[in-house]
Amino acid sequence: MNIPKSLLLLTLAVAGALSLGGCQTASQNPSTTQGAAIGAASGAVLGAIIGHQSGRKGEGAAIGAAAGAVLGGAVGASKDHEERQREEALRREREHNIEMARIQREREKAETEREEQIAIAQGRNVSDREVFEAEQRAKAAEERLKQLEAERQDALARQRSIEEAERREREALERIRELEREGTTASAGSSGGGA
């Protein structure tokens, strides 16, 4: 049985392209598969054109397909490898960020517990008299605050009263000027008409 060289070469090309993907499937190496397919198709067309020039169209297509599949598969495999490295780097970064967040939460929890322990320790050293005196100081401060707020409200009310009185004064003076102008105009008109 005599197998044509072109068929043999095409078989080798396909086998070579598939071997570039290793044991992984096409879905795990999409760029390898795509690169091999595009390379094989492009190489077959180019090989057929070149082979046609020399009268060996079939062999040229097979050689071109084999070379294109190998080159396209190699480029695709490189892209797949880079993509897996990027994904692995992102996975490691996510894991690192999760771990750092966990450590930060543990630190914050430990700090809160430490502050609580300090507060408890300080509370044990405080006498009832100190608590009473602190309560008295708080009440005195609250009374002073009420007094100052009341004084502030009184001051604001007095300021508003002054502003209201000044507004009424301006309105009254304006009306007086208007009436005096009318009176001056009316008396000038009556004294001019009698002559």
Helices and strands as residue ranges (DSSP letters): H 5-20, H 30-54, H 57-124, H 128-193
